[in-house]
Amino acid sequence: MDQLYENGTILTMAQPEPAEAVLVREGRIQAVGRRADFETLGQVERIDLEGRAMLPAFLDAHSHFTAAANAQLQVDLTGCGSFEEIRQRISRFVRERRIPAGQWVMAQGYDHTALAEGIHPTLALLDAAAPEHPLLLQHQSGHVGVVNSRGLKQLGITPETKAPSGGVIGVKDGRLTGYLEENAFISYQKKLPMPSGEELMAAYRMAQELYLSHGIATVQEGLLAPQMVPLYQALLESGLLQVDLVGYGEEQSGDALREAFSEHVGRYDHHFKLAGYKIFLDGSPQGRTAWMRRPYAGETDYCGYPTMTDEQVLAAVGHSVRDGMQLLAHCNGDAAAEQLLRCVRQAEREGMDAAALRPVMVHAQLLGVDQMDAVKEAGLLLSFFPNHIYHWGDVHIQNFGRDRADAISPAASALQRGIPFTFHQDTPVLPPDMLESIWCAVTRQTRSGEVLAGEAVSVMDGLRAVTVYAAYQYFEEGEKGSIQPGRQADFVILDRSPLEIPPQDLREVQVLATIKDGDVLWRRESGR
């Protein structure tokens, strides 16, 4: 039966004034207009919005769906304020879940800048927290972590082990500290055993529910590695997926992934699409591994470091163009951004039309305003992580000085130059809360109450970043991101319009329902 949504504030994102009614037929938008236009309709299900707001469903521009699922099976260290609190949470997790001795324990979400000790957890702490289990703690940034003695032994790491290029294995006074950074952490993390199929399917279901509860109907798998292929095949066979899932494969494994998911390359099948490749050019700003053009505050020459050479980046761009696959490039620091720009320009000189594939600079947090014209000329899209302003803005002031911190996530500068940009939360680094992202981009307020002025955007521009522009990033602007005839009936219903409240209240807006292809997949009242 046709559905008519009415009696609310309907922000179409395609016209300046709210619409009064939207007609949906078989999962697609049939018509948009005034209520009077639909008075003569025959049999139709009339859905009363009761004065609430309806928008296009949000699109997640960058996150890690499998990591978000895995996080459901790990010790949650978010908000820990001390070593003792970390120890207690790990010990309780092991005890309550009755994890057998010798089985790996994973924990995620600690932030060393929020700990009373002000440093990364030590080997002694981890050994005390799980004396009978190999244990890995992942930093909230996802770029570094710590492993206990049992874990180091199982991974075969010794003080003499050479770290991979672009990574660090912590050694002090000839002894391992347990600390792993960037490529060292990522490479060893991949060697850890995966959960059972049953556990992972349950975790995928919980992760999907998490995204839906935030009004998101299109989700990203931001780094699909070869070892994840069996998991994804099981996920697709299960029929569990209700959201659309866009995958970006590990670039060096791109050919194998295209073969494994040949039915999904560039198109959805069972709600999954393999859309492109992903590369990492540097680390994280709060971890002081982002690659900068100028030294970090308090340093004379330390600027972070790259994880790839120019030759490797250029090869990745070429691989992307040859295969017709979009490229996502993780760039936090301005030196990493400059490397990407340099390599894309070189690719263009060599006759490659990289811009046609809408390459995305992911995070772009410390991208310089002086680099913006080059970004536009290269045809790059920008996906900002504005939540950093609140969660780590005070740390960025310490790491970079006030001038650079003020300009973090330069959305206003991109807007002035007509460069499309999106917002993301890099889940599981932070929950996939689009409304918090918009609040951060509009108010630019840190935890301590400082305001990183100069790059604020309007609420409407923030909404465009998670709807219209996000659909454009995925080459789906004709299907999603706005409420127009012919597009998918993907909606989010909010308890009030973000445009009709003070910007400071944006984080208080609640998602009441998420609708995909005309079906309600999550509703706050029932928990679904």
LINHUNOR-V883658 format. One record per residue. N is the residue number from 0. RES is the residue in one letter. SS is DSSP state (a for helix, b for strand, c for the rest). PHI is phi in whole degrees, 0 to 359 (* if undefined). D_CENTER is the distance of its C-alpha to the mean C-alpha in Angstrom with 1 decimal. Layout:
((N;RES;SS;PHI;D_CENTER) (N;RES;SS;PHI;D_CENTER))
This chain:
((0;M;c;*;36.2) (1;D;c;297;34.8) (2;Q;b;240;32.7) (3;L;b;239;33.3) (4;Y;b;270;30.9) (5;E;b;206;32.9) (6;N;b;64;33.8) (7;G;b;202;30.6) (8;T;b;268;28.6) (9;I;b;255;27.0) (10;L;b;269;24.6) (11;T;c;282;24.6) (12;M;c;64;22.5) (13;A;c;241;25.3) (14;Q;c;218;28.2) (15;P;c;293;28.8) (16;E;c;266;30.7) (17;P;c;299;29.4) (18;A;b;277;30.9) (19;E;b;261;33.2) (20;A;b;203;32.6) (21;V;b;225;30.6) (22;L;b;259;32.2) (23;V;b;242;30.3) (24;R;b;226;32.1) (25;E;c;52;30.9) (26;G;c;82;27.2) (27;R;b;233;27.4) (28;I;b;284;28.2) (29;Q;b;268;31.9) (30;A;b;202;32.8) (31;V;b;225;31.7) (32;G;b;177;34.4) (33;R;c;274;36.8) (34;R;a;300;37.9) (35;A;a;298;41.4) (36;D;a;292;40.3) (37;F;a;245;39.7) (38;E;c;297;42.8) (39;T;c;267;44.7) (40;L;c;300;42.1) (41;G;c;280;43.6) (42;Q;c;289;41.9) (43;V;c;206;38.4) (44;E;b;275;36.1) (45;R;b;270;35.7) (46;I;b;253;32.6) (47;D;b;276;33.3) (48;L;c;284;30.3) (49;E;c;54;32.6) (50;G;c;82;31.6) (51;R;c;279;27.9) (52;A;b;255;25.2) (53;M;b;236;23.7) (54;L;b;228;21.0) (55;P;b;300;19.2) (56;A;c;304;16.5) (57;F;b;288;13.0) (58;L;b;244;10.7) (59;D;c;283;7.0) (60;A;c;277;6.5) (61;H;c;192;3.5) (62;S;c;198;2.6) (63;H;b;229;6.1) (64;F;a;298;8.7) (65;T;a;293;11.6) (66;A;a;296;10.4) (67;A;a;295;9.8) (68;A;a;291;13.3) (69;N;a;302;14.8) (70;A;a;300;13.9) (71;Q;c;290;16.4) (72;L;c;254;19.0) (73;Q;c;243;18.7) (74;V;b;292;20.2) (75;D;b;271;18.0) (76;L;c;258;18.8) (77;T;c;302;16.8) (78;G;c;85;19.4) (79;C;c;299;22.0) (80;G;c;250;24.4) (81;S;c;200;26.7) (82;F;a;301;27.5) (83;E;a;297;29.7) (84;E;a;294;27.1) (85;I;a;299;24.9) (86;R;a;300;28.1) (87;Q;a;295;28.9) (88;R;a;295;25.6) (89;I;a;293;25.7) (90;S;a;299;29.4) (91;R;a;295;29.1) (92;F;a;300;26.4) (93;V;a;298;28.7) (94;R;a;290;31.7) (95;E;a;290;30.4) (96;R;c;266;28.9) (97;R;c;51;31.9) (98;I;c;284;30.1) (99;P;c;298;32.9) (100;A;c;303;33.8) (101;G;c;91;32.5) (102;Q;c;273;29.3) (103;W;c;298;25.9) (104;V;b;240;24.1) (105;M;b;248;20.4) (106;A;b;224;19.0) (107;Q;b;213;15.6) (108;G;b;103;14.5) (109;Y;b;285;17.5) (110;D;c;229;17.5) (111;H;a;297;20.7) (112;T;a;288;21.0) (113;A;a;260;21.5) (114;L;c;275;24.1) (115;A;c;300;27.8) (116;E;c;284;28.5) (117;G;c;71;26.0) (118;I;c;225;25.3) (119;H;c;292;23.4) (120;P;c;307;25.0) (121;T;c;268;28.1) (122;L;a;299;29.5) (123;A;a;298;32.3) (124;L;a;297;30.0) (125;L;a;294;28.1) (126;D;a;295;31.5) (127;A;a;286;32.8) (128;A;a;288;29.9) (129;A;c;218;30.2) (130;P;c;294;33.5) (131;E;c;251;33.8) (132;H;c;226;30.3) (133;P;c;292;28.1) (134;L;b;222;25.1) (135;L;b;233;21.8) (136;L;b;251;19.7) (137;Q;b;256;16.1) (138;H;b;296;15.3) (139;Q;c;299;12.4) (140;S;c;288;11.0) (141;G;c;82;11.1) (142;H;c;256;13.5) (143;V;b;219;16.8) (144;G;b;189;18.8) (145;V;b;224;22.3) (146;V;b;237;24.6) (147;N;c;278;27.9) (148;S;a;298;31.2) (149;R;a;298;31.4) (150;G;a;293;27.9) (151;L;a;300;28.9) (152;K;a;295;32.1) (153;Q;a;296;30.5) (154;L;a;278;28.2) (155;G;c;74;31.3) (156;I;c;268;30.2) (157;T;c;235;33.2) (158;P;c;300;33.9) (159;E;c;268;35.1) (160;T;c;295;31.9) (161;K;c;278;30.6) (162;A;c;288;26.9) (163;P;c;295;25.2) (164;S;c;304;24.8) (165;G;c;79;22.0) (166;G;b;216;22.0) (167;V;b;223;24.2) (168;I;b;250;26.1) (169;G;b;291;27.6) (170;V;b;223;31.4) (171;K;b;225;33.8) (172;D;c;54;37.6) (173;G;c;80;37.3) (174;R;b;239;35.3) (175;L;b;293;31.7) (176;T;b;262;29.6) (177;G;b;92;26.9) (178;Y;b;281;24.2) (179;L;b;231;22.0) (180;E;b;232;19.9) (181;E;b;50;17.4) (182;N;a;300;19.0) (183;A;a;294;21.4) (184;F;a;296;19.0) (185;I;a;297;16.8) (186;S;a;293;20.1) (187;Y;a;284;21.7) (188;Q;a;299;18.9) (189;K;c;294;19.2) (190;K;c;275;22.8) (191;L;c;286;22.4) (192;P;c;293;23.7) (193;M;c;274;21.5) (194;P;c;296;22.2) (195;S;c;293;24.8) (196;G;a;302;24.1) (197;E;a;295;25.2) (198;E;a;297;23.0) (199;L;a;290;19.9) (200;M;a;297;20.7) (201;A;a;295;21.1) (202;A;a;291;17.7) (203;Y;a;300;16.1) (204;R;a;298;18.1) (205;M;a;293;16.9) (206;A;a;295;13.2) (207;Q;a;300;14.0) (208;E;a;299;16.1) (209;L;a;299;13.4) (210;Y;a;297;11.3) (211;L;a;299;14.7) (212;S;a;293;15.9) (213;H;c;254;13.5) (214;G;c;81;14.8) (215;I;b;259;12.2) (216;A;b;246;14.2) (217;T;b;231;12.0) (218;V;b;238;9.0) (219;Q;b;247;7.5) (220;E;b;258;8.6) (221;G;b;281;7.2) (222;L;b;201;10.4) (223;L;b;265;13.4) (224;A;c;265;16.3) (225;P;a;304;19.9) (226;Q;a;292;20.5) (227;M;a;271;18.0) (228;V;a;303;20.3) (229;P;a;300;22.7) (230;L;a;296;20.0) (231;Y;a;291;18.7) (232;Q;a;297;22.3) (233;A;a;293;23.1) (234;L;a;299;20.2) (235;L;a;291;21.5) (236;E;a;293;25.1) (237;S;a;290;24.5) (238;G;c;73;23.7) (239;L;c;290;21.2) (240;L;c;295;18.5) (241;Q;c;243;18.9) (242;V;c;281;15.7) (243;D;b;277;15.1) (244;L;b;240;12.8) (245;V;b;253;12.0) (246;G;b;256;12.2) (247;Y;b;236;12.1) (248;G;b;279;14.8) (249;E;b;305;15.6) (250;E;a;304;17.8) (251;Q;a;293;20.9) (252;S;a;251;20.9) (253;G;a;302;20.3) (254;D;a;296;23.9) (255;A;a;294;24.0) (256;L;a;291;20.9) (257;R;a;297;22.4) (258;E;a;290;25.6) (259;A;a;294;24.1) (260;F;c;239;22.3) (261;S;a;300;24.9) (262;E;a;282;25.0) (263;H;a;246;21.3) (264;V;b;292;21.1) (265;G;c;74;20.3) (266;R;c;206;21.0) (267;Y;c;280;20.2) (268;D;b;217;22.4) (269;H;c;56;22.0) (270;H;c;71;18.8) (271;F;b;238;17.1) (272;K;b;228;16.9) (273;L;b;269;16.6) (274;A;b;253;15.6) (275;G;b;179;15.4) (276;Y;b;240;15.0) (277;K;b;231;12.7) (278;I;b;227;14.3) (279;F;b;245;13.8) (280;L;c;257;16.3) (281;D;c;197;16.1) (282;G;c;251;14.7) (283;S;c;241;13.6) (284;P;c;291;15.7) (285;Q;c;288;16.4) (286;G;c;271;17.4) (287;R;c;59;19.6) (288;T;c;244;18.5) (289;A;c;296;17.0) (290;W;c;269;19.8) (291;M;c;249;21.8) (292;R;c;281;24.9) (293;R;c;243;26.6) (294;P;c;300;27.0) (295;Y;c;297;25.2) (296;A;c;302;27.3) (297;G;c;85;30.2) (298;E;c;250;30.1) (299;T;c;268;32.6) (300;D;c;215;30.8) (301;Y;c;281;27.6) (302;C;c;238;24.7) (303;G;c;76;22.2) (304;Y;c;200;22.2) (305;P;c;279;20.9) (306;T;c;248;19.8) (307;M;c;223;21.3) (308;T;c;274;24.5) (309;D;a;301;25.1) (310;E;a;297;26.8) (311;Q;a;291;23.9) (312;V;a;294;21.5) (313;L;a;299;24.3) (314;A;a;297;24.8) (315;A;a;294;21.1) (316;V;a;299;21.5) (317;G;a;298;24.8) (318;H;a;301;23.4) (319;S;a;300;20.9) (320;V;a;294;23.7) (321;R;a;300;26.2) (322;D;a;271;24.2) (323;G;c;66;22.9) (324;M;c;247;19.3) (325;Q;b;296;16.5) (326;L;b;249;15.2) (327;L;b;256;11.8) (328;A;b;237;12.7) (329;H;b;288;10.9) (330;C;b;222;13.3) (331;N;c;264;13.3) (332;G;c;273;17.1) (333;D;a;289;19.6) (334;A;a;289;21.5) (335;A;a;296;18.6) (336;A;a;299;18.2) (337;E;a;295;21.9) (338;Q;a;297;21.9) (339;L;a;298;19.6) (340;L;a;300;21.9) (341;R;a;299;24.9) (342;C;a;285;24.1) (343;V;a;294;23.2) (344;R;a;297;26.5) (345;Q;a;296;28.3) (346;A;a;299;27.0) (347;E;a;297;28.3) (348;R;a;297;31.6) (349;E;c;271;31.9) (350;G;c;90;31.7) (351;M;c;268;28.1) (352;D;c;266;26.6) (353;A;a;294;23.0) (354;A;a;300;22.4) (355;A;a;297;23.2) (356;L;a;264;20.0) (357;R;c;50;17.8) (358;P;c;300;16.1) (359;V;b;243;12.8) (360;M;b;271;12.6) (361;V;b;275;8.9) (362;H;b;83;9.0) (363;A;c;47;12.8) (364;Q;c;293;13.4) (365;L;c;249;17.0) (366;L;c;306;17.9) (367;G;c;281;21.5) (368;V;a;300;23.1) (369;D;a;291;25.7) (370;Q;a;263;23.3) (371;M;a;297;22.3) (372;D;a;298;25.3) (373;A;a;292;24.5) (374;V;a;300;21.0) (375;K;a;294;22.7) (376;E;a;299;25.5) (377;A;a;281;23.2) (378;G;c;76;21.5) (379;L;c;280;17.9) (380;L;b;262;15.2) (381;L;b;242;12.9) (382;S;b;241;9.3) (383;F;b;272;9.6) (384;F;c;243;8.0) (385;P;c;293;11.2) (386;N;c;300;10.9) (387;H;a;303;12.0) (388;I;a;301;15.3) (389;Y;a;281;16.2) (390;H;a;287;14.9) (391;W;a;227;16.0) (392;G;a;303;18.0) (393;D;a;294;21.3) (394;V;a;293;20.3) (395;H;a;294;19.5) (396;I;a;298;23.0) (397;Q;a;293;24.5) (398;N;a;282;22.7) (399;F;a;236;23.3) (400;G;c;86;25.9) (401;R;a;293;25.9) (402;D;a;296;26.0) (403;R;a;287;22.8) (404;A;a;296;21.0) (405;D;a;301;22.3) (406;A;c;262;20.7) (407;I;c;297;17.1) (408;S;c;50;14.6) (409;P;c;284;17.6) (410;A;a;292;16.8) (411;A;a;297;20.5) (412;S;a;295;21.7) (413;A;a;295;19.6) (414;L;a;299;21.0) (415;Q;a;299;24.5) (416;R;c;259;24.3) (417;G;c;71;23.0) (418;I;c;268;19.8) (419;P;c;297;17.2) (420;F;b;220;13.9) (421;T;b;235;10.8) (422;F;b;242;8.6) (423;H;c;211;5.0) (424;Q;c;237;4.4) (425;D;c;56;2.3) (426;T;c;309;4.7) (427;P;c;268;7.4) (428;V;c;304;7.6) (429;L;c;224;8.2) (430;P;c;301;9.0) (431;P;c;282;7.5) (432;D;c;261;10.4) (433;M;a;295;10.7) (434;L;a;291;14.2) (435;E;a;293;13.5) (436;S;a;302;11.3) (437;I;a;295;14.4) (438;W;a;303;16.7) (439;C;a;296;15.3) (440;A;a;290;15.7) (441;V;a;274;19.1) (442;T;a;270;20.6) (443;R;c;51;19.0) (444;Q;b;257;20.5) (445;T;c;270;20.0) (446;R;c;302;20.8) (447;S;c;278;24.4) (448;G;c;97;24.9) (449;E;c;292;24.8) (450;V;b;244;23.7) (451;L;c;273;22.0) (452;A;c;284;24.0) (453;G;c;111;24.1) (454;E;c;235;20.8) (455;A;c;289;20.6) (456;V;c;238;20.2) (457;S;c;282;21.7) (458;V;a;298;20.3) (459;M;a;298;21.0) (460;D;a;296;19.1) (461;G;a;295;16.0) (462;L;a;295;16.6) (463;R;a;298;17.0) (464;A;a;298;13.6) (465;V;c;253;12.0) (466;T;c;229;14.9) (467;V;a;301;17.3) (468;Y;a;290;15.3) (469;A;a;294;12.2) (470;A;a;296;15.1) (471;Y;a;297;16.6) (472;Q;a;303;13.7) (473;Y;c;269;14.1) (474;F;c;60;17.9) (475;E;c;240;18.3) (476;E;c;295;19.8) (477;G;c;274;23.0) (478;E;c;243;21.5) (479;K;c;221;18.8) (480;G;c;90;17.7) (481;S;c;210;21.3) (482;I;c;261;24.2) (483;Q;c;219;26.8) (484;P;c;304;29.4) (485;G;c;96;28.4) (486;R;c;276;24.7) (487;Q;b;296;23.0) (488;A;c;275;23.7) (489;D;c;255;20.1) (490;F;b;229;20.4) (491;V;b;236;19.2) (492;I;b;250;22.1) (493;L;b;249;21.9) (494;D;c;288;24.8) (495;R;c;199;25.4) (496;S;c;279;24.5) (497;P;a;298;22.1) (498;L;a;274;24.7) (499;E;a;246;27.6) (500;I;c;229;26.7) (501;P;c;299;26.5) (502;P;a;307;23.1) (503;Q;a;297;23.3) (504;D;a;268;23.3) (505;L;a;302;20.0) (506;R;a;291;18.3) (507;E;a;270;21.3) (508;V;c;295;20.8) (509;Q;c;252;20.5) (510;V;b;280;19.1) (511;L;b;260;22.3) (512;A;b;201;21.5) (513;T;b;234;19.2) (514;I;b;239;21.1) (515;K;b;233;20.4) (516;D;c;52;23.2) (517;G;c;85;25.6) (518;D;b;257;25.1) (519;V;b;283;23.9) (520;L;b;264;21.4) (521;W;b;211;20.8) (522;R;b;221;23.2) (523;R;c;299;23.3) (524;E;c;301;27.1) (525;S;c;253;27.1) (526;G;c;78;23.9) (527;R;c;234;23.0))
